[in-house]
Amino acid sequence: MLIMWNTWKAWNNAKFNGVSPQGIIKSVLVYLWRLYRSRAMSFQHWKGDVEVGRKLGFRLYVTKPPAPKLVCWLPPHDELVKLNCDGASKGNPGEAGVGGLLRNKQGKLIFAYNDSIGHHSNIYVELCALVRGLELAKEFGYLQVWVEMDAQVVLHLINKEEGNWHLQKLLTKFRMLKRDMNLRLTHVYREGNQPADFLANRGCLLKESSIFVRAQGQLATLIRLDNLMPSFRF
């Protein structure tokens, strides 16, 4: 492409400006070296022509893909129960739903929930999923809760004193719940939060609200897989 581009430029210069078309190769090489030095050119740009690039003096190395990570659902210990929660928004903002589930140290379901909450942003629905889960945990009588979610931005947000005005009501609710409860909050990759992700999408797509204490169908399968084996993050 560079050769074609410089050939076209040289032809135009020769025709309209009286400039000699000599030096096309030099122009291409100069441009390539500029790309190389600015790190805008990598091995991927030389697929099929790696040896040509190396003969021109470019150091082109194959970059290994990152190794897959094992992502495990870890059961809570001692007197803790574990809340996994998630939010789903079909757009940002868009039609939104929240979901989550509380499990004991044997990995057994205590309760699960999903809800449709209208049109909201991604951050709002993630925060809403957290608050809803904690409210239910408190109603069920569980005050020592390990919270796990894949929304890193929300975990940062709740540790700040301030937040966007449209999140203030939810942040206030969270802080009031935190005062009454013993909470541990940690991040997990999405691959380790699949039951909560399923519930959030269920609330979003079905536009319904439900709370249940017995898992069935796909949710039961996802919970069973959490207890049996890790997931992989590529």
C-alpha positions, -999 to +999 in steps of 0.1 A: +000+000+000+028+024+008+045+017-025+013+023-043+006+055-024+041+069-030+040+059-067+007+078-071+022+108-053+053+107-075+032+104-107+012+135-096+044+154-088+059+145-121+028+154-141+017+186-123+048+199-105+076+188-129+092+167-101+111+136-110+095+103-099+128+091-086+132+082-049+099+063-044+118+035-026+136+060-004+103+077+005+087+044+014+117+034+036+118+067+054+081+065+061+084+029+074+113+039+097+092+067+111+064+042+119+089+018+134+105+044+157+071+057+169+061+021+178+032+023+154+044-007+135+045-043+149+049-079+139+012-080+131+016-055+102+041-078+084+021-110+082+034-129+053+063-105+048+082-108+081+115-118+064+113-087+042+108-065+072+138-081+090+160-076+059+151-039+060+165-038+096+133-039+116+133-060+147+100-080+144+092-105+171+062-127+175+042-117+205+028-146+225-008-144+234-015-141+271-018-173+290-054-182+300-062-175+336-080-198+359-110-180+375-125-198+405-156-192+426-143-194+462-167-202+490-170-179+520-154-189+553-164-188+589-197-170+595-197-152+561-221-157+533-212-146+497-231-122+475-223-122+438-241-094+419-242-079+384-260-054+363-269-055+326-277-026+303-286-030+266-270+003+257-254+030+279-279+041+289-304+014+278-329-011+290-314-024+323-317-052+347-299-063+379-294-097+394-274-116+421-274-145+445-263-153+480-246-186+489-232-202+520-198-218+526-210-251+510-219-232+479-256-237+484-281-211+473-297-190+500-316-167+476-313-153+441-329-122+426-334-104+393-352-072+385-359-049+356-351-013+364-358+007+332-333+028+313-300+035+331-262+037+326-238+008+332-225+022+364-259+029+378-271-007+372-240-022+387-244-001+419-281-009+420-274-046+418-251-043+448-276-023+469-305-046+460-284-076+470-274-062+503-309-051+511-321-086+506-293-101+526-302-079+555-339-088+552-329-125+552-309-119+584-274-121+570-252-092+582-217-106+575-214-107+538-186-111+513-195-092+481-180-102+448-186-083+416-170-078+382-175-040+381-142-026+392-154+010+387-181+005+413-157-009+438-136+023+434-167+045+435-180+033+468-147+040+485-150+077+476-168+103+496-183+118+465-200+106+434-221+118+405-254+134+415-275+107+398-257+081+419-260+098+453-292+081+463-278+047+457-245+056+474-263+069+504-283+036+506-251+016+504-233+036+531-263+031+554-263-007+548-225-008+553-229+008+588-252-020+598-233-049+582-199-064+582-189-063+545-159-075+525-159-063+489-137-078+462-134-079+424-138-110+403-135-114+365-168-119+346-159-155+340-162-160+378-195-142+381-216-161+355-247-169+377-251-132+386-245-122+350-272-147+339-297-133+365-290-096+355-296-104+318-328-123+328-341-093+346-332-071+316-347-093+289-378-106+307-386-072+323-396-090+355-388-089+392-384-121+412-368-135+444-364-172+448-346-197+471-344-227+448-323-226+416-336-243+385-326-248+349-296-228+336-290-211+370-288-244+388-263-256+362-241-224+366-241-228+404-231-264+401-203-256+377-190-229+401-188-256+428-171-282+406-145-265+384-129-232+375-136-210+345-110-198+320-102-162+311-084-158+277 
